Amino acid sequence: MNVVNTPIEQASTRDVTPPTGWQRYFDALLDRNVPEGARPWLVRHAQGFISTLQDSGRGLKAAEPADVSAFFSQASRSGALRDWQFRQCVQAIEVLLVDVGALPWASDFDWAYWRNAAKALPSDHPTIARQPQGLPVGHPEGAASPPEVFAPLLDRLVEAIRVRQYSIRTERTYRHWVERLLRRFPDADPQTLGIQEVEAFLSDLAVRRNVSPSTQNLALTSLVFFFREVLGRPLPNMDFARAKRAKRLPVVMSRAEVARLLDAMDGVYALMAGLMYGTGMRLMECVRLRVKDLDFSYGTIVVRDGKGNKDRVVPLPRRYAGALKIHLGQVHALHQDDLNAGFGQVHLPHALAVKYPNAAAEWGWQYVFPSARLSTDPREAITRRHHLHENSLQRAIKKAANETGIPKQVNSHALRHSFATHLLEAGYDIRTVQELLGHADVSTTMVYTHVLNRPGLPPVVSPADFEG
């Protein structure tokens, strides 16, 4: 029996009487404070797992990690299970093997990966939000409809952005601020909008809404693009000057703090966090890595489509090469199972699926860190395995930072800041660090020179420590 085919709907949420021989399991659910209505469903999932073991002539004590991964992989291909139901399935097997079976390896199994990776990418996620080639430019999915008179202008705005190959995040930002301006003056003729309306809008943001300088500048940049590229009327110099952004120093962990943070993590998320620190990759650059971008022979990783739509090469840390190869072996087995089940495709950028029809199912194009769930794109009706949702990695890093008690605002980007600072401390020149980070201007990289004891300079001694 397979949990996907188990008639779960037959389990009554009112029937909380444990099945024969399942009292220990039921007691474990009570100890974990599993809600009453969810208990029968967890029992069903656990029964399904035991049935798969019995089909191979084994009992619960003979279960191995590969059995659990295979069970979850098969469940992940079911379109009937939602994200919360898949997490429920993971919890059911964790209770069965850790609390009841007490199998030696069960406590070290990477339950967090399967539990957190259950979150499938929504259809409006930046990785897959672009509409398929050939479809008309439309309003972003899930957004409120603008006044009808403005619809053609907004479509032209989207066209102008996509012609320039700007990111989907930029597209959303520009459209958001243009829509807010148009909603501020709903009765105005779009062709008569001008500098007075823009200045009034930006002043309202700054004075009444008290938005940050970076938000003000985003709004101004969006409107300047709209007037120049869509209305064909570039805005002249305005009295409303760009807000000056505050200069903030990046959050940097010491090498000892980074080691503590990574030691507090395990499984796939520990590997991802380690790679982010060891390469300086941004969060989305890490989760979007493809197998073909890893070169173990040369010890490099090619980061594709980074900020500014630029590629760059970063070192593949030797410390993680072995773990990464083992991980890829597991991902390859998952991909092969997907192919055997009639799936195995991933999303390809820039209409490459049209140019290379078979590439989506090729091993090299698979994500290094795939999701635990398959996702069906409602616009194309194609079922694919996307990458892990970035929120899962962010939560894992935050949880580890809290557990280790690091007294800093640690997030995923702090690993990138620490990468740059530690390279400078080790004597690497700033131009090298600039290339590794993918900064267009070295002045951006200069922020990391805030470290006190910079290479090539005498150590700075606090006046409080002067002798005599």
SULCORZI-V643783 format. One record per residue. PHI is phi in whole degrees, 0 to 359 (999 if undefined). PSI is psi in whole degrees, -180 to 180 (* if undefined). D_LAST is the distance of its C-alpha to the last C-alpha in Angstrom with 1 decimal. Layout:
phi:PHI psi:PSI d_last:D_LAST
phi:PHI psi:PSI d_last:D_LAST
This chain:
phi:999 psi:146 d_last:81.4
phi:241 psi:141 d_last:78.5
phi:299 psi:-29 d_last:76.4
phi:293 psi:-35 d_last:77.0
phi:265 psi:-1 d_last:80.8
phi:291 psi:135 d_last:80.5
phi:287 psi:70 d_last:82.4
phi:301 psi:-32 d_last:79.3
phi:297 psi:-14 d_last:81.0
phi:281 psi:-14 d_last:83.3
phi:285 psi:122 d_last:80.6
phi:278 psi:136 d_last:81.0
phi:287 psi:-11 d_last:77.9
phi:268 psi:-21 d_last:79.7
phi:273 psi:98 d_last:80.6
phi:253 psi:15 d_last:77.5
phi:284 psi:124 d_last:79.5
phi:292 psi:144 d_last:78.1
phi:295 psi:164 d_last:80.5
phi:304 psi:132 d_last:81.9
phi:81 psi:4 d_last:79.3
phi:248 psi:18 d_last:76.4
phi:298 psi:-40 d_last:75.3
phi:297 psi:-40 d_last:72.0
phi:294 psi:-42 d_last:71.2
phi:295 psi:-39 d_last:72.1
phi:297 psi:-38 d_last:70.0
phi:295 psi:-37 d_last:67.0
phi:296 psi:-40 d_last:67.5
phi:296 psi:-41 d_last:67.5
phi:296 psi:-32 d_last:64.3
phi:271 psi:6 d_last:62.7
phi:59 psi:38 d_last:64.1
phi:291 psi:130 d_last:66.2
phi:305 psi:147 d_last:68.2
phi:303 psi:-42 d_last:71.8
phi:293 psi:-23 d_last:73.4
phi:271 psi:-17 d_last:71.4
phi:300 psi:-47 d_last:72.2
phi:299 psi:-32 d_last:75.6
phi:291 psi:-41 d_last:74.3
phi:296 psi:-39 d_last:71.6
phi:300 psi:-42 d_last:74.3
phi:299 psi:-44 d_last:76.3
phi:297 psi:-43 d_last:73.5
phi:297 psi:-41 d_last:72.9
phi:298 psi:-39 d_last:76.7
phi:297 psi:-40 d_last:76.7
phi:294 psi:-45 d_last:74.0
phi:298 psi:-37 d_last:75.8
phi:297 psi:-37 d_last:79.0
phi:294 psi:-35 d_last:77.5
phi:293 psi:-42 d_last:76.5
phi:294 psi:-32 d_last:80.0
phi:297 psi:-27 d_last:81.5
phi:262 psi:12 d_last:79.9
phi:77 psi:26 d_last:81.1
phi:234 psi:164 d_last:77.8
phi:252 psi:-176 d_last:76.4
phi:298 psi:-40 d_last:73.1
phi:294 psi:-19 d_last:71.4
phi:268 psi:2 d_last:72.1
phi:296 psi:145 d_last:70.3
phi:234 psi:163 d_last:67.6
phi:305 psi:-36 d_last:64.9
phi:297 psi:-33 d_last:67.2
phi:295 psi:-42 d_last:69.8
phi:294 psi:-46 d_last:67.5
phi:298 psi:-42 d_last:66.3
phi:295 psi:-39 d_last:70.0
phi:296 psi:-45 d_last:71.0
phi:292 psi:-38 d_last:68.4
phi:298 psi:-43 d_last:69.2
phi:293 psi:-40 d_last:72.8
phi:295 psi:-32 d_last:72.1
phi:291 psi:-19 d_last:69.9
phi:273 psi:-1 d_last:73.0
phi:274 psi:127 d_last:74.9
phi:282 psi:-6 d_last:75.2
phi:278 psi:-20 d_last:76.2
phi:265 psi:125 d_last:72.8
phi:277 psi:174 d_last:70.3
phi:304 psi:-47 d_last:66.6
phi:292 psi:-31 d_last:66.5
phi:289 psi:-35 d_last:69.4
phi:292 psi:-42 d_last:67.8
phi:298 psi:-36 d_last:64.6
phi:296 psi:-39 d_last:67.1
phi:298 psi:-43 d_last:68.6
phi:297 psi:-44 d_last:65.2
phi:298 psi:-38 d_last:64.5
phi:299 psi:-44 d_last:67.9
phi:284 psi:-33 d_last:67.4
phi:298 psi:-45 d_last:63.9
phi:297 psi:-40 d_last:65.2
phi:297 psi:-44 d_last:68.1
phi:269 psi:-32 d_last:66.1
phi:272 psi:-52 d_last:62.9
phi:278 psi:-39 d_last:64.2
phi:264 psi:-55 d_last:67.8
phi:286 psi:-28 d_last:68.0
phi:50 psi:43 d_last:64.6
phi:290 psi:140 d_last:64.7
phi:303 psi:-36 d_last:61.7
phi:272 psi:-13 d_last:60.7
phi:296 psi:-37 d_last:61.3
phi:293 psi:-27 d_last:57.9
phi:267 psi:-4 d_last:56.2
phi:294 psi:148 d_last:58.7
phi:279 psi:69 d_last:57.3
phi:295 psi:-35 d_last:59.0
phi:300 psi:-37 d_last:56.4
phi:299 psi:-51 d_last:57.5
phi:292 psi:-36 d_last:61.1
phi:290 psi:-48 d_last:60.4
phi:281 psi:-31 d_last:58.1
phi:283 psi:0 d_last:59.9
phi:292 psi:-18 d_last:63.0
phi:285 psi:109 d_last:62.1
phi:282 psi:154 d_last:64.2
phi:290 psi:128 d_last:63.3
phi:290 psi:161 d_last:65.2
phi:292 psi:-14 d_last:67.4
phi:259 psi:14 d_last:65.1
phi:293 psi:144 d_last:62.0
phi:305 psi:-27 d_last:60.4
phi:294 psi:-36 d_last:61.4
phi:235 psi:11 d_last:65.1
phi:283 psi:-21 d_last:65.6
phi:299 psi:138 d_last:67.1
phi:287 psi:149 d_last:70.8
phi:302 psi:149 d_last:73.0
phi:299 psi:136 d_last:74.2
phi:103 psi:-21 d_last:77.4
phi:278 psi:149 d_last:76.9
phi:294 psi:153 d_last:76.7
phi:289 psi:123 d_last:73.4
phi:233 psi:-174 d_last:73.4
phi:283 psi:142 d_last:71.2
phi:304 psi:139 d_last:68.3
phi:300 psi:132 d_last:69.5
phi:87 psi:-6 d_last:68.7
phi:271 psi:156 d_last:67.8
phi:290 psi:141 d_last:69.6
phi:290 psi:134 d_last:72.4
phi:281 psi:167 d_last:71.7
phi:306 psi:142 d_last:74.4
phi:303 psi:-36 d_last:77.3
phi:296 psi:-24 d_last:77.0
phi:268 psi:-11 d_last:73.5
phi:304 psi:-47 d_last:74.3
phi:300 psi:-37 d_last:75.3
phi:294 psi:-41 d_last:72.1
phi:293 psi:-36 d_last:70.0
phi:295 psi:-40 d_last:71.9
phi:293 psi:-35 d_last:71.3
phi:299 psi:-47 d_last:67.6
phi:298 psi:-41 d_last:67.5
phi:300 psi:-46 d_last:69.6
phi:298 psi:-37 d_last:67.2
phi:290 psi:-43 d_last:64.2
phi:288 psi:-31 d_last:65.9
phi:299 psi:-35 d_last:67.2
phi:272 psi:4 d_last:63.6
phi:59 psi:34 d_last:62.8
phi:288 psi:158 d_last:60.0
phi:290 psi:161 d_last:58.9
phi:296 psi:-31 d_last:60.7
phi:295 psi:-41 d_last:57.6
phi:296 psi:-42 d_last:57.6
phi:302 psi:-46 d_last:61.3
phi:295 psi:-40 d_last:60.9
phi:296 psi:-49 d_last:58.0
phi:299 psi:-45 d_last:60.0
phi:294 psi:-39 d_last:63.2
phi:302 psi:-48 d_last:61.5
phi:286 psi:-34 d_last:60.2
phi:295 psi:-43 d_last:63.4
phi:299 psi:-40 d_last:65.4
phi:296 psi:-39 d_last:63.3
phi:296 psi:-45 d_last:63.9
phi:293 psi:-35 d_last:67.6
phi:288 psi:-27 d_last:67.9
phi:293 psi:-30 d_last:66.2
phi:233 psi:67 d_last:69.1
phi:293 psi:-24 d_last:72.0
phi:264 psi:-1 d_last:74.8
phi:278 psi:149 d_last:73.5
phi:286 psi:124 d_last:75.1
phi:307 psi:-32 d_last:72.5
phi:285 psi:-13 d_last:73.5
phi:261 psi:-8 d_last:72.6
phi:298 psi:140 d_last:69.1
phi:206 psi:-154 d_last:66.6
phi:295 psi:-33 d_last:63.4
phi:295 psi:-44 d_last:64.0
phi:294 psi:-40 d_last:64.4
phi:295 psi:-45 d_last:61.4
phi:296 psi:-38 d_last:59.1
phi:295 psi:-40 d_last:60.5
phi:295 psi:-47 d_last:59.9
phi:292 psi:-37 d_last:56.3
phi:295 psi:-38 d_last:55.6
phi:298 psi:-40 d_last:57.0
phi:298 psi:-43 d_last:54.7
phi:284 psi:-41 d_last:51.6
phi:270 psi:-54 d_last:52.6
phi:276 psi:-40 d_last:54.8
phi:268 psi:-15 d_last:53.9
phi:54 psi:46 d_last:50.2
phi:284 psi:164 d_last:49.9
phi:289 psi:160 d_last:46.8
phi:303 psi:-39 d_last:46.2
phi:295 psi:-36 d_last:47.0
phi:291 psi:-41 d_last:50.3
phi:301 psi:-45 d_last:51.2
phi:292 psi:-35 d_last:50.6
phi:297 psi:-44 d_last:52.7
phi:298 psi:-45 d_last:55.5
phi:297 psi:-45 d_last:55.4
phi:299 psi:-41 d_last:55.5
phi:297 psi:-44 d_last:58.4
phi:288 psi:-36 d_last:60.4
phi:299 psi:-43 d_last:59.8
phi:297 psi:-44 d_last:61.2
phi:298 psi:-48 d_last:64.1
phi:293 psi:-38 d_last:65.1
phi:284 psi:-47 d_last:64.7
phi:267 psi:-24 d_last:66.3
phi:255 psi:-51 d_last:68.8
phi:276 psi:-16 d_last:69.9
phi:69 psi:25 d_last:69.5
phi:229 psi:87 d_last:67.9
phi:303 psi:139 d_last:64.2
phi:287 psi:133 d_last:62.2
phi:286 psi:178 d_last:61.2
phi:301 psi:133 d_last:57.8
phi:251 psi:155 d_last:57.2
phi:291 psi:-25 d_last:55.4
phi:281 psi:102 d_last:53.9
phi:282 psi:155 d_last:50.8
phi:298 psi:135 d_last:49.3
phi:294 psi:141 d_last:46.7
phi:276 psi:121 d_last:43.2
phi:285 psi:140 d_last:41.9
phi:291 psi:141 d_last:38.5
phi:272 psi:112 d_last:36.1
phi:252 psi:136 d_last:35.3
phi:282 psi:141 d_last:33.0
phi:291 psi:152 d_last:35.0
phi:282 psi:119 d_last:34.6
phi:237 psi:131 d_last:33.2
phi:266 psi:150 d_last:33.1
phi:288 psi:167 d_last:30.9
phi:298 psi:-36 d_last:33.0
phi:293 psi:-38 d_last:32.8
phi:291 psi:-39 d_last:34.1
phi:298 psi:-43 d_last:36.9
phi:299 psi:-42 d_last:37.9
phi:296 psi:-42 d_last:38.1
phi:298 psi:-48 d_last:40.2
phi:292 psi:-34 d_last:42.6
phi:294 psi:-27 d_last:43.0
phi:279 psi:-7 d_last:44.1
phi:253 psi:159 d_last:46.9
phi:214 psi:171 d_last:50.0
phi:68 psi:-150 d_last:53.2
phi:297 psi:-38 d_last:53.8
phi:291 psi:-33 d_last:51.0
phi:295 psi:-40 d_last:48.4
phi:295 psi:-43 d_last:49.8
phi:294 psi:-45 d_last:49.8
phi:296 psi:-40 d_last:46.2
phi:298 psi:-40 d_last:45.1
phi:292 psi:-37 d_last:46.9
phi:296 psi:-41 d_last:45.4
phi:290 psi:-39 d_last:41.8
phi:282 psi:-14 d_last:42.9
phi:237 psi:-19 d_last:44.6
phi:80 psi:15 d_last:43.2
phi:292 psi:148 d_last:46.6
phi:285 psi:168 d_last:47.3
phi:303 psi:-54 d_last:49.1
phi:290 psi:-28 d_last:52.6
phi:296 psi:-35 d_last:52.1
phi:288 psi:-50 d_last:51.6
phi:291 psi:-21 d_last:54.6
phi:264 psi:9 d_last:56.9
phi:302 psi:139 d_last:56.3
phi:252 psi:156 d_last:59.7
phi:301 psi:-39 d_last:60.6
phi:293 psi:-15 d_last:61.3
phi:273 psi:-3 d_last:57.8
phi:263 psi:129 d_last:56.4
phi:234 psi:98 d_last:56.5
phi:287 psi:-28 d_last:55.6
phi:295 psi:-46 d_last:56.6
phi:267 psi:-7 d_last:54.1
phi:66 psi:42 d_last:51.5
phi:227 psi:160 d_last:51.5
phi:232 psi:131 d_last:52.4
phi:266 psi:119 d_last:54.0
phi:268 psi:114 d_last:53.0
phi:266 psi:146 d_last:56.0
phi:50 psi:49 d_last:56.3
phi:289 psi:-172 d_last:52.7
phi:302 psi:133 d_last:51.4
phi:83 psi:12 d_last:53.2
phi:59 psi:41 d_last:56.0
phi:245 psi:145 d_last:54.2
phi:265 psi:154 d_last:54.2
phi:206 psi:165 d_last:51.3
phi:246 psi:133 d_last:50.6
phi:233 psi:158 d_last:47.8
phi:287 psi:140 d_last:47.1
phi:273 psi:113 d_last:48.9
phi:300 psi:126 d_last:46.3
phi:298 psi:-29 d_last:47.6
phi:302 psi:-32 d_last:46.3
phi:253 psi:3 d_last:48.9
phi:298 psi:-46 d_last:51.7
phi:296 psi:-47 d_last:53.6
phi:296 psi:-35 d_last:53.4
phi:291 psi:-38 d_last:54.5
phi:294 psi:-41 d_last:57.5
phi:297 psi:-43 d_last:58.5
phi:298 psi:-43 d_last:58.2
phi:296 psi:-33 d_last:60.3
phi:298 psi:-40 d_last:63.0
phi:290 psi:-39 d_last:63.3
phi:294 psi:-38 d_last:63.4
phi:296 psi:-40 d_last:66.1
phi:296 psi:-40 d_last:68.2
phi:296 psi:-42 d_last:67.9
phi:296 psi:-40 d_last:68.9
phi:295 psi:-39 d_last:71.9
phi:295 psi:-39 d_last:73.0
phi:298 psi:-44 d_last:72.8
phi:299 psi:-43 d_last:75.0
phi:296 psi:-27 d_last:77.5
phi:270 psi:3 d_last:77.6
phi:91 psi:15 d_last:78.4
phi:242 psi:-137 d_last:74.9
phi:98 psi:7 d_last:71.9
phi:265 psi:153 d_last:71.2
phi:235 psi:167 d_last:67.9
phi:286 psi:135 d_last:67.2
phi:249 psi:138 d_last:67.1
phi:278 psi:160 d_last:65.4
phi:56 psi:41 d_last:67.0
phi:58 psi:26 d_last:70.6
phi:294 psi:-24 d_last:70.2
phi:297 psi:-27 d_last:72.6
phi:282 psi:-41 d_last:75.3
phi:286 psi:-39 d_last:74.5
phi:235 psi:86 d_last:74.0
phi:301 psi:-28 d_last:76.2
phi:263 psi:-5 d_last:75.3
phi:294 psi:-31 d_last:71.6
phi:298 psi:-24 d_last:70.8
phi:258 psi:-1 d_last:71.9
phi:284 psi:150 d_last:70.4
phi:299 psi:-41 d_last:67.6
phi:298 psi:-27 d_last:65.2
phi:272 psi:-6 d_last:65.2
phi:291 psi:153 d_last:64.5
phi:286 psi:141 d_last:61.2
phi:293 psi:-34 d_last:58.7
phi:239 psi:79 d_last:57.9
phi:283 psi:157 d_last:61.3
phi:290 psi:157 d_last:62.2
phi:282 psi:-11 d_last:63.9
phi:241 psi:147 d_last:66.7
phi:277 psi:150 d_last:69.2
phi:232 psi:139 d_last:69.6
phi:255 psi:119 d_last:72.7
phi:287 psi:117 d_last:72.2
phi:295 psi:-20 d_last:74.6
phi:275 psi:-32 d_last:75.1
phi:247 psi:-10 d_last:76.1
phi:58 psi:35 d_last:77.2
phi:248 psi:131 d_last:75.3
phi:266 psi:124 d_last:73.5
phi:228 psi:166 d_last:70.3
phi:250 psi:109 d_last:67.2
phi:274 psi:-175 d_last:64.2
phi:280 psi:170 d_last:60.5
phi:302 psi:147 d_last:58.5
phi:288 psi:133 d_last:57.7
phi:298 psi:-27 d_last:54.1
phi:298 psi:-31 d_last:53.6
phi:297 psi:-44 d_last:54.1
phi:291 psi:-40 d_last:51.1
phi:299 psi:-42 d_last:49.0
phi:294 psi:-39 d_last:49.9
phi:296 psi:-41 d_last:49.1
phi:293 psi:-44 d_last:45.6
phi:297 psi:-42 d_last:44.9
phi:297 psi:-43 d_last:46.3
phi:295 psi:-39 d_last:44.1
phi:297 psi:-40 d_last:41.0
phi:293 psi:-40 d_last:41.9
phi:292 psi:-34 d_last:42.7
phi:275 psi:-12 d_last:39.3
phi:71 psi:27 d_last:37.4
phi:291 psi:119 d_last:35.3
phi:279 psi:50 d_last:33.7
phi:221 psi:162 d_last:34.6
phi:279 psi:81 d_last:37.7
phi:273 psi:128 d_last:39.1
phi:219 psi:-173 d_last:42.4
phi:298 psi:-34 d_last:44.2
phi:287 psi:-20 d_last:42.4
phi:296 psi:-28 d_last:39.0
phi:293 psi:-39 d_last:40.1
phi:292 psi:-42 d_last:40.7
phi:300 psi:-41 d_last:37.3
phi:292 psi:-39 d_last:35.7
phi:305 psi:-51 d_last:37.9
phi:294 psi:-45 d_last:36.7
phi:295 psi:-42 d_last:33.0
phi:291 psi:-31 d_last:33.1
phi:294 psi:-43 d_last:35.0
phi:296 psi:-40 d_last:32.4
phi:296 psi:-30 d_last:29.6
phi:277 psi:-3 d_last:31.8
phi:106 psi:2 d_last:32.0
phi:287 psi:143 d_last:35.4
phi:285 psi:158 d_last:35.8
phi:292 psi:-28 d_last:36.5
phi:294 psi:-39 d_last:40.1
phi:297 psi:-45 d_last:40.9
phi:296 psi:-37 d_last:39.5
phi:300 psi:-45 d_last:41.5
phi:295 psi:-41 d_last:44.7
phi:293 psi:-33 d_last:44.2
phi:277 psi:-19 d_last:43.6
phi:79 psi:28 d_last:46.6
phi:281 psi:136 d_last:44.8
phi:286 psi:-31 d_last:46.8
phi:235 psi:135 d_last:43.9
phi:295 psi:-22 d_last:40.6
phi:296 psi:-29 d_last:38.9
phi:294 psi:-38 d_last:39.9
phi:287 psi:-24 d_last:38.0
phi:299 psi:-20 d_last:34.9
phi:299 psi:-25 d_last:34.0
phi:280 psi:-5 d_last:32.9
phi:278 psi:11 d_last:30.1
phi:290 psi:-13 d_last:28.1
phi:299 psi:142 d_last:26.5
phi:294 psi:-51 d_last:22.8
phi:264 psi:80 d_last:22.8
phi:282 psi:146 d_last:25.8
phi:302 psi:137 d_last:27.5
phi:88 psi:-6 d_last:26.9
phi:242 psi:151 d_last:23.6
phi:298 psi:142 d_last:20.0
phi:303 psi:137 d_last:18.8
phi:276 psi:125 d_last:17.3
phi:254 psi:133 d_last:14.0
phi:296 psi:140 d_last:13.6
phi:302 psi:-27 d_last:10.9
phi:295 psi:-19 d_last:10.7
phi:258 psi:7 d_last:9.5
phi:294 psi:143 d_last:6.6
phi:266 psi:145 d_last:3.8
phi:68 psi:* d_last:0.0
